Amino acid sequence: MTTAQHKIGSGFGAHSTADDVLQGVDLTGKLAIVTGGYSGLGLETTRALTKAGAHVVVPARRPAAAREAVEGIEVDELDLGDLDSVRAFAERFLASGRTVDIVIDNAGIMACPETRVGPGWEAQFATNHLGHFALVNRLWPAIEPGGARIVSVSSGAHHISGIRWDDVHWRTGYDKWEAYGQAKTANVLFAVHLDRLGRESGVRAFALHPGGILTPLQRHLAKEEMVERGWIDENGNPLNPSGFKSPQEGAATQVWAATSPQLAGLGGVYCEDCDIAEVAPADGERTGVRDYAIDPEQAARLWTLSAELTGVNAFA
């Protein structure tokens, strides 16, 4: 298939920070919604966007903790694993009459023990993908008028698994890392099809890999597992050979995708290290984006399935 998945020579790289990519970008008068924008990469994203002049809304599963972390920033309650909570947040926001310029679907869970939410859905697929799918679709009346950018935070872990079409909720054979990989593939496919549906309205969507960063996302991993993977030493200190970015560097790609004038007229692509990524090589090296994650037919199929599961589709 033909693809726009090619580097554009942005001038930024793996060690650029969120502040670096916002140099010269004035977001005064812009409104951004950053899910999970009070912890880890989300917190750095909120700080950078606010510094550049944006009004940031932080929907949070733990609003009290969020208000403490982002004092002076607008916080509201949102549990992505609960579709009633998603609906309630969207209704409150729409009632304010505001339009949205940026949505960064940043919140997520990783490699958790087998957990069920809602009607028995696998928690990583439900929280990381279906919750954000429902959120963006419910917010569409506020997204469309502003020609917003929607940024879906995926991961290089999408290389682990495509969509398990015969059992997306892992009724059998649960594997925490493969389930995480499926959810991250879903994040990419969501951006691919949303961009296709929204571009006539001026809405563009991007997915990305922020890089490896030690944040509260690792809360479900035992120290022993992170030591075994070479992420940290026995004392819990990050190991440089593992190539981890700082949180400021990790937030850069999502901020770049959300704001960069270099991406004008583009969309539906997967980014990494503050540039559009190349399609992954056939040798299995975990770099770039796998072809199944940007396949338009799979993206459309996932959209249809997600709309059926959530009962929400702004484009029906």
C-alpha positions in Angstrom: 0.0 0.0 0.0 1.1 3.6 -0.5 1.8 5.4 2.7 2.8 8.8 4.1 4.9 7.0 6.7 8.2 8.7 5.9 10.4 11.0 7.8 10.0 14.7 7.0 13.3 15.9 8.6 11.7 17.8 11.4 15.0 18.9 12.8 14.1 17.4 16.2 15.1 14.0 17.6 15.0 11.5 20.4 16.5 14.0 23.0 14.4 17.0 22.1 12.1 18.2 24.9 8.5 19.3 24.9 9.8 22.9 25.4 12.1 22.5 22.5 9.4 21.6 20.0 7.2 24.5 21.2 9.8 27.2 20.6 8.1 29.9 18.6 4.7 28.2 18.9 2.0 30.5 20.5 -1.0 28.5 21.9 -2.7 31.5 23.4 -6.5 31.1 23.0 -6.2 27.3 22.3 -7.9 24.7 24.4 -6.3 21.3 24.9 -7.7 18.2 26.7 -4.9 15.9 28.0 -6.2 12.7 29.6 -4.0 11.6 32.5 -2.4 15.1 32.3 -1.3 15.1 35.9 1.2 12.2 36.0 4.3 11.1 34.0 4.3 12.2 30.4 0.9 13.7 30.8 2.1 16.1 33.5 5.0 17.2 31.3 2.7 17.7 28.4 0.3 19.8 30.5 3.2 21.9 31.8 4.6 22.5 28.3 1.2 23.4 26.6 0.3 25.7 29.5 3.7 27.4 29.3 3.0 28.0 25.5 -0.3 29.7 26.4 -2.9 27.0 26.0 -5.8 26.4 28.4 -5.4 22.8 29.4 -8.3 20.6 30.7 -7.1 17.5 32.6 -9.7 14.7 32.9 -8.5 12.5 35.7 -9.5 9.2 37.4 -8.2 10.7 40.6 -9.2 14.3 40.5 -8.0 15.2 44.0 -4.5 14.0 43.1 -4.7 15.8 39.8 -5.6 19.1 41.4 -2.6 18.7 43.7 -0.2 17.9 40.9 -1.4 20.6 38.4 -2.4 23.5 40.7 -4.3 26.2 38.8 -5.2 23.9 35.9 -8.8 22.9 35.1 -9.4 19.3 36.3 -12.5 17.2 35.9 -13.3 13.6 36.7 -13.0 10.8 34.1 -12.5 7.1 34.4 -11.7 5.7 30.9 -12.6 2.2 32.0 -16.2 3.3 32.8 -18.2 4.5 29.8 -20.8 6.2 32.0 -18.0 8.3 33.4 -16.8 9.1 29.8 -20.3 10.1 28.9 -20.7 12.3 32.0 -17.4 14.1 31.4 -18.3 14.8 27.7 -21.7 16.1 28.7 -20.2 18.5 31.2 -17.7 19.7 28.8 -20.2 20.2 25.9 -22.5 22.1 28.2 -19.7 24.7 28.7 -20.1 25.6 25.0 -16.4 25.6 24.3 -14.6 24.2 21.3 -11.4 22.0 21.4 -8.2 22.6 19.5 -6.1 19.7 20.8 -7.0 16.3 22.3 -4.1 14.2 23.6 -5.2 10.7 24.5 -2.4 10.1 26.9 -3.8 8.1 29.8 -3.3 4.4 29.9 -2.4 1.2 31.8 0.4 -1.2 31.0 1.0 -4.9 31.5 -1.6 -5.3 34.3 -2.8 -8.6 35.7 -5.8 -9.9 34.0 -8.5 -7.4 34.9 -12.1 -7.0 33.7 -14.0 -3.7 33.4 -17.6 -2.9 32.2 -19.3 -5.9 30.7 -16.2 -8.1 31.2 -13.9 -6.3 28.8 -10.1 -6.8 29.0 -8.9 -3.7 30.9 -6.0 -2.6 28.7 -8.1 -2.7 25.5 -11.0 -1.1 27.3 -9.1 1.7 29.0 -6.4 2.5 26.5 -8.6 2.2 23.4 -12.3 2.0 23.9 -12.4 4.7 26.6 -10.6 7.1 24.3 -12.7 6.1 21.3 -15.9 6.9 23.2 -14.4 10.1 24.6 -13.4 11.6 21.2 -16.7 10.5 19.6 -18.7 12.1 22.4 -16.7 15.3 22.2 -17.0 15.5 18.4 -19.5 18.5 18.5 -16.7 20.5 20.3 -13.8 19.0 18.2 -15.2 19.5 14.7 -15.7 23.3 14.7 -12.1 24.0 15.7 -10.4 21.7 13.2 -8.7 20.1 16.1 -5.7 17.7 16.2 -6.3 14.4 18.0 -3.1 12.7 19.3 -3.3 9.0 20.2 -0.4 8.0 22.5 0.6 4.5 21.4 3.9 2.7 22.0 6.6 0.7 20.3 4.9 -2.2 22.1 2.4 -2.3 19.2 5.1 -4.5 17.6 4.1 -7.3 20.1 0.7 -7.9 18.8 -1.8 -6.9 16.2 -5.6 -7.0 16.9 -6.6 -10.4 18.1 -9.8 -10.3 16.0 -11.2 -13.7 17.2 -10.8 -12.7 20.9 -10.1 -9.0 21.5 -11.0 -9.3 25.2 -8.7 -12.2 25.9 -11.3 -14.7 27.2 -8.6 -17.3 26.8 -4.8 -17.4 27.0 -4.3 -14.0 28.7 -0.8 -12.5 28.3 -0.3 -9.1 29.9 2.3 -8.0 27.4 0.4 -9.2 24.3 -2.8 -7.6 25.6 -0.8 -4.3 26.0 0.5 -4.7 22.5 -2.9 -5.2 21.1 -4.2 -2.1 22.9 -1.3 0.0 21.5 -2.0 -1.3 18.0 -5.6 -0.2 18.5 -4.4 3.3 19.4 -2.6 3.6 16.0 -5.5 2.2 14.0 -7.9 4.6 15.8 -5.9 7.5 14.6 -5.7 6.2 11.1 -9.4 5.9 10.6 -10.3 9.0 12.6 -8.1 11.0 10.3 -9.8 9.6 7.3 -13.3 10.5 8.8 -12.3 13.9 10.1 -10.0 15.4 7.5 -12.9 17.0 5.5 -13.7 19.0 8.7 -10.1 19.9 9.1 -9.6 17.5 12.0 -6.4 15.5 11.8 -5.2 12.6 13.9 -1.8 11.2 14.8 -0.5 8.3 16.7 3.0 8.0 18.3 5.6 6.2 20.3 6.9 8.5 23.0 9.9 6.4 23.7 10.9 4.4 26.8 10.4 6.4 30.0 10.2 5.3 33.6 6.9 6.8 34.9 4.0 5.5 37.0 2.9 3.6 33.9 5.2 0.8 35.3 3.1 0.5 38.5 2.0 -3.1 37.7 5.5 -4.4 37.2 7.5 -5.9 40.0 11.0 -4.5 40.6 12.4 -8.0 39.8 10.8 -7.9 36.4 12.2 -4.5 35.6 15.7 -5.6 36.8 15.4 -8.7 34.6 14.5 -6.6 31.6 17.5 -4.4 32.2 15.5 -1.3 32.9 16.8 -0.6 36.5 19.4 -1.9 38.8 18.9 -3.7 42.1 18.5 -0.4 43.9 15.8 0.8 41.5 18.0 3.2 39.5 17.5 3.5 35.7 20.2 1.9 33.6 21.5 4.1 30.9 22.0 1.3 28.3 18.3 0.7 28.3 17.9 4.0 26.4 15.3 5.6 28.6 14.3 9.2 27.9 13.5 11.8 30.5 9.9 12.7 31.0 10.5 16.0 29.3 11.9 14.2 26.3 9.2 11.6 26.4 6.5 14.2 26.2 8.1 15.9 23.2 6.6 13.7 20.4 3.0 14.1 21.5 3.4 17.8 21.9 5.0 18.0 18.5 2.3 16.0 16.9 -0.4 18.2 18.6 1.1 21.6 17.6 3.8 21.5 14.9 3.1 23.5 11.8 5.4 21.0 10.0 2.5 18.6 10.1 0.0 20.9 8.4 -1.9 19.0 5.8 -0.8 15.6 7.1 -2.5 13.1 9.4 -3.2 9.4 10.0 0.5 8.7 10.6 2.5 7.3 13.4 5.3 9.4 14.8 8.4 8.8 17.0 11.3 10.9 18.1 9.5 14.1 16.9 9.2 13.0 13.3 7.0 10.8 11.2 8.2 7.2 11.5 9.2 4.9 8.7 7.3 1.6 8.2 9.1 -1.1 10.3 11.6 -3.3 8.5 10.7 -6.9 7.7 13.5 -8.2 9.9 11.4 -7.7 13.0 13.5 -4.9 14.5 11.3 -2.9 16.9 11.6 0.5 15.2 9.1 2.4 13.1 5.5 1.2 12.7 4.2 -2.2 11.8 2.2 -2.4 8.6 -0.8 -4.0 10.3 -1.1 -0.9 12.6 -1.6 1.5 9.7 -3.6 -0.8 7.5 -6.8 1.2 6.5 -9.0 -1.9 6.2 -8.1 -3.0 9.7 -8.5 0.6 11.0 -12.1 0.6 9.5 -12.8 -2.8 11.0 -11.7 -1.7 14.4 -13.8 1.5 14.2 -16.9 -0.6 13.4 -16.2 -3.0 16.3 -15.5 -0.2 18.7 -18.7 1.6 17.8 -20.6 -1.6 18.3 -19.0 -2.2 21.7 -19.4 1.4 23.0 -22.6 2.3 21.3 -21.0 5.6 20.2 -20.2 6.7 16.7 -20.2 10.4 15.8 -20.1 9.5 12.1 -23.0 7.1 12.0 
